[in-house]
Amino acid sequence: MPGHGQGVRLGYLWMLAGNDHTIKPDRMVLRWMCIALDRAPAMPEARNLLAAGRGQLEVTPWALDHAIWSSISP
């Protein structure tokens, strides 16, 4: 779909529609990853790292996204 860039909005739409297996590395998640990795990952790498992390933790991508947002939200 033209105009959706890296697919973050489309991923978010699928998450809101109930898809627990969509990874959405938005700016807040990328900021958290920059702090955790001490560098800025590119979007494809960020998606791969989130997928690997959720596999190691045995949680859904939604649960990982929620945990990251909860850790950085006031």
ROMARLUM-369788 format. One record per residue: residue number from 1; residue in one letter; y, z, x of N, C-alpha, C, O, CB in turn. Coordinates in Angstrom, 3 decimals, decimal comma. Glycine has a CB too. Layout:
<sites>
SITE  num  residuo      n_yy      n_zz      n_xx     ca_yy     ca_zz     ca_xx      c_yy      c_zz      c_xx      o_yy      o_zz      o_xx     cb_yy     cb_zz     cb_xx
SITE  NUM        A         Y         Z         X         Y         Z         X         Y         Z         X         Y         Z         X         Y         Z         X
...
</sites>
This chain:
<sites>
SITE  num  residuo      n_yy      n_zz      n_xx     ca_yy     ca_zz     ca_xx      c_yy      c_zz      c_xx      o_yy      o_zz      o_xx     cb_yy     cb_zz     cb_xx
SITE    1        M    -1,165     0,000     0,850     0,000     0,000     0,000     1,236     0,000     0,902     1,397     0,911     1,714    -0,007     1,224    -0,970
SITE    2        P     2,102    -0,990     0,779     3,310    -1,032     1,603     4,215     0,177     1,337     4,390     0,601     0,195     4,081    -2,331     1,343
SITE    3        G     4,770     0,706     2,397     5,742     1,781     2,259     5,190     3,188     2,344     5,963     4,146     2,333     6,427     1,634     0,991
SITE    4        H     3,879     3,346     2,429     3,375     4,721     2,495     3,126     5,179     3,924     2,554     6,248     4,134     2,096     4,845     1,694
SITE    5        G     3,542     4,393     4,909     3,517     4,810     6,314     2,138     5,180     6,802     1,201     4,387     6,712     4,432     5,969     6,517
SITE    6        Q     2,017     6,395     7,322     0,765     6,869     7,916    -0,224     7,376     6,867    -1,321     7,809     7,221     1,053     7,972     8,918
SITE    7        G     0,135     7,331     5,609    -0,777     7,750     4,548    -0,681     9,208     4,166    -1,534     9,710     3,434    -2,154     7,461     4,950
SITE    8        V     0,347     9,907     4,650     0,479    11,331     4,341     0,693    11,536     2,850     0,049    12,391     2,242     1,640    11,952     5,133
SITE    9        R     1,604    10,749     2,247     1,862    10,896     0,808     0,631    10,580    -0,019     0,325    11,277    -0,987     3,010     9,993     0,381
SITE   10        L    -0,067     9,533     0,365    -1,276     9,152    -0,372    -2,340    10,243    -0,241    -3,021    10,567    -1,214    -1,827     7,797     0,142
SITE   11        G    -2,483    10,806     0,958    -3,418    11,921     1,154    -3,054    13,114     0,297    -3,923    13,776    -0,269    -3,454    12,334     2,615
SITE   12        Y    -1,743    13,387     0,206    -1,282    14,502    -0,618    -1,580    14,250    -2,089    -1,981    15,162    -2,812     0,218    14,734    -0,417
SITE   13        L    -1,384    13,013    -2,529    -1,701    12,654    -3,908    -3,169    12,931    -4,201    -3,496    13,509    -5,238    -1,371    11,175    -4,175
SITE   14        W    -4,056    12,524    -3,298    -5,487    12,771    -3,505    -5,793    14,267    -3,505    -6,645    14,729    -4,263    -6,314    12,066    -2,419
SITE   15        M    -5,094    15,025    -2,649    -5,305    16,472    -2,647    -4,893    17,073    -3,988    -5,607    17,909    -4,542    -4,516    17,134    -1,498
SITE   16        L    -3,735    16,646    -4,515    -3,274    17,152    -5,812    -4,199    16,743    -6,950    -4,316    17,443    -7,956    -1,867    16,656    -6,097
SITE   17        A    -4,853    15,602    -6,776    -5,782    15,126    -7,809    -7,125    15,847    -7,748    -7,998    15,612    -8,584    -6,001    13,625    -7,666
SITE   18        G    -7,292    16,724    -6,756    -8,517    17,520    -6,692    -9,485    17,134    -5,597   -10,576    17,700    -5,528    -9,211    17,436    -7,972
SITE   19        N    -9,130    16,192    -4,735   -10,015    15,803    -3,638    -9,887    16,830    -2,511    -8,864    16,871    -1,827    -9,676    14,365    -3,123
SITE   20        D   -10,903    17,649    -2,315   -10,891    18,691    -1,282   -11,226    18,152     0,102   -11,238    18,918     1,065   -11,867    19,785    -1,642
SITE   21        H   -11,496    16,864     0,227   -11,935    16,309     1,509   -10,888    15,418     2,163   -11,201    14,653     3,076   -13,204    15,528     1,318
SITE   22        T    -9,652    15,515     1,699    -8,564    14,734     2,258    -7,783    15,579     3,248    -7,447    16,730     2,970    -7,643    14,206     1,149
SITE   23        I    -7,500    15,002     4,394    -6,715    15,689     5,411    -5,307    15,118     5,381    -5,124    13,902     5,436    -7,357    15,540     6,829
SITE   24        K    -4,306    16,000     5,294    -2,920    15,589     5,145    -2,076    16,228     6,246    -1,477    17,282     6,028    -2,383    15,973     3,746
SITE   25        P    -2,019    15,609     7,419    -1,193    16,206     8,473     0,284    15,884     8,267     0,804    14,932     8,849    -1,650    15,713     9,852
SITE   26        D     0,956    16,678     7,438     2,383    16,481     7,192     3,184    17,121     8,323     2,611    17,591     9,306     2,798    17,079     5,817
SITE   27        R     4,504    17,137     8,182     5,351    17,625     9,273     5,107    19,093     9,596     5,200    19,483    10,760     6,804    17,422     8,923
SITE   28        M     4,799    19,917     8,599     4,541    21,332     8,862     3,222    21,524     9,608     3,136    22,335    10,530     4,523    22,121     7,550
SITE   29        V     2,210    20,784     9,210     0,918    20,869     9,891     1,055    20,328    11,314     0,500    20,903    12,251    -0,175    20,085     9,108
SITE   30        L     1,785    19,234    11,481     2,003    18,690    12,821     2,789    19,670    13,689     2,513    19,796    14,882     2,742    17,348    12,740
SITE   31        R     3,768    20,365    13,103     4,520    21,377    13,860     3,588    22,490    14,324     3,664    22,933    15,470     5,668    21,964    13,002
SITE   32        W     2,711    22,939    13,431     1,744    23,982    13,785     0,830    23,490    14,911     0,526    24,234    15,843     0,903    24,393    12,545
SITE   33        M     0,394    22,224    14,814    -0,475    21,663    15,846     0,254    21,562    17,188    -0,349    21,794    18,236    -0,985    20,282    15,418
SITE   34        C     1,535    21,220    17,163     2,327    21,159    18,403     2,358    22,516    19,089     2,230    22,606    20,310     3,765    20,685    18,109
SITE   35        I     2,528    23,566    18,303     2,551    24,918    18,859     1,173    25,298    19,386     1,050    25,831    20,489     3,017    25,935    17,798
SITE   36        A     0,136    25,023    18,597    -1,221    25,395    18,992    -1,710    24,625    20,216    -2,409    25,181    21,062    -2,170    25,167    17,839
SITE   37        L    -1,345    23,349    20,311    -1,814    22,503    21,410    -0,842    22,440    22,579    -1,197    21,968    23,659    -2,071    21,114    20,907
SITE   38        D     0,365    22,907    22,374     1,440    22,814    23,360     1,779    21,359    23,690     2,184    21,032    24,805     1,048    23,560    24,635
SITE   39        R     1,602    20,502    22,690     1,954    19,089    22,800     1,919    18,497    21,400     1,376    19,099    20,474     0,982    18,321    23,769
SITE   40        A     2,503    17,315    21,253     2,559    16,656    19,946     1,452    15,608    19,830     1,498    14,594    20,527     3,943    16,002    19,725
SITE   41        P     0,465    15,829    18,971    -0,580    14,816    18,792    -0,080    13,664    17,921     0,729    13,869    17,017    -1,837    15,445    18,165
SITE   42        A    -0,563    12,461    18,195    -0,277    11,313    17,331    -1,041    11,494    16,022    -2,004    12,259    15,961    -0,669     9,959    18,029
SITE   43        M    -0,612    10,794    14,980    -1,211    10,961    13,653    -2,734    10,759    13,655    -3,443    11,590    13,087    -0,572     9,985    12,680
SITE   44        P    -3,268     9,686    14,271    -4,734     9,541    14,257    -5,444    10,707    14,955    -6,483    11,174    14,488    -5,133     8,226    14,927
SITE   45        E    -4,886    11,169    16,062    -5,487    12,303    16,764    -5,397    13,563    15,924    -6,338    14,356    15,884    -4,807    12,524    18,118
SITE   46        A    -4,264    13,753    15,248    -4,104    14,932    14,394    -5,162    14,950    13,295    -5,760    15,991    13,021    -2,695    14,962    13,774
SITE   47        R    -5,390    13,804    12,670    -6,429    13,727    11,628    -7,805    14,063    12,205    -8,572    14,804    11,591    -6,453    12,315    10,989
SITE   48        N    -8,116    13,518    13,384    -9,410    13,780    14,017    -9,557    15,247    14,397   -10,621    15,834    14,200    -9,582    12,904    15,255
SITE   49        L    -8,504    15,842    14,936    -8,567    17,253    15,314    -8,734    18,154    14,096    -9,500    19,117    14,136    -7,313    17,650    16,083
SITE   50        L    -8,021    17,847    13,014    -8,175    18,637    11,796    -9,576    18,501    11,223   -10,158    19,482    10,758    -7,144    18,215    10,756
SITE   51        A   -10,121    17,288    11,254   -11,482    17,076    10,757   -12,492    17,853    11,600   -13,410    18,473    11,064   -11,831    15,575    10,759
SITE   52        A   -12,317    17,814    12,914   -13,229    18,544    13,806   -13,095    20,049    13,606   -14,093    20,769    13,584   -12,952    18,182    15,279
SITE   53        G   -11,863    20,521    13,459   -11,633    21,948    13,264   -12,225    22,460    11,975   -12,826    23,535    11,942   -10,169    22,240    13,289
SITE   54        R   -12,058    21,692    10,906   -12,611    22,155     9,634   -14,128    22,118     9,667   -14,784    22,923     9,007   -12,087    21,304     8,473
SITE   55        G   -14,694    21,182    10,436   -16,154    21,135    10,587   -16,679    22,346    11,347   -17,705    22,920    10,983   -16,572    19,854    11,306
SITE   56        Q   -15,970    22,729    12,401   -16,365    23,906    13,185   -16,235    25,186    12,371   -17,048    26,100    12,501   -15,517    24,011    14,454
SITE   57        L   -15,209    25,243    11,535   -14,983    26,431    10,711   -15,781    26,408     9,417   -15,859    27,409     8,704   -13,516    26,565    10,393
SITE   58        E   -16,376    25,248     9,118   -17,155    25,049     7,898   -16,324    25,335     6,646   -16,758    26,055     5,747   -18,395    25,940     7,915
SITE   59        V   -15,127    24,758     6,608   -14,254    24,853     5,441   -13,843    23,444     5,034   -13,986    22,504     5,815   -13,000    25,741     5,739
SITE   60        T   -13,340    23,296     3,832   -12,854    21,986     3,391   -11,515    21,699     4,067   -10,825    22,624     4,496   -12,712    21,932     1,834
SITE   61        P   -11,146    20,424     4,163    -9,822    20,110     4,694    -8,710    20,790     3,897    -7,712    21,221     4,475    -9,606    18,605     4,698
SITE   62        W    -8,871    20,892     2,574    -7,867    21,572     1,757    -7,718    23,022     2,195    -6,598    23,515     2,324    -8,241    21,501     0,266
SITE   63        A    -8,833    23,711     2,424    -8,784    25,113     2,837    -8,092    25,259     4,192    -7,327    26,202     4,398   -10,204    25,703     2,899
SITE   64        L    -8,355    24,336     5,114    -7,707    24,379     6,419    -6,212    24,132     6,277    -5,405    24,845     6,875    -8,332    23,346     7,369
SITE   65        D    -5,838    23,133     5,492    -4,425    22,838     5,242    -3,730    24,061     4,645    -2,632    24,424     5,068    -4,278    21,619     4,297
SITE   66        H    -4,365    24,687     3,674    -3,794    25,865     3,024    -3,635    27,011     4,025    -2,618    27,703     4,009    -4,675    26,307     1,842
SITE   67        A    -4,610    27,217     4,881    -4,541    28,287     5,881    -3,404    28,046     6,869    -2,701    28,980     7,256    -5,874    28,402     6,633
SITE   68        I    -3,226    26,781     7,276    -2,128    26,461     8,201    -0,792    26,720     7,516     0,090    27,358     8,091    -2,216    24,980     8,681
SITE   69        W    -0,640    26,226     6,285     0,617    26,440     5,557     0,881    27,919     5,349     2,026    28,358     5,458     0,586    25,723     4,205
SITE   70        S    -0,155    28,701     5,051     0,014    30,142     4,830     0,439    30,860     6,118     1,157    31,859     6,073    -1,294    30,754     4,295
SITE   71        S    -0,008    30,342     7,253     0,320    30,991     8,528     1,756    30,715     8,970     2,312    31,468     9,770    -0,641    30,527     9,608
SITE   72        I     2,365    29,632     8,449     3,722    29,297     8,881     4,761    29,510     7,791     5,958    29,424     8,066     3,771    27,868     9,345
SITE   73        S     4,348    29,778     6,586     5,285    30,018     5,487     5,687    31,480     5,463     4,864    32,357     5,723     4,665    29,608     4,133
SITE   74        P     6,958    31,750     5,150     7,411    33,166     5,111     6,800    33,940     3,984     7,083    35,128     3,825     8,911    33,240     4,988
</sites>
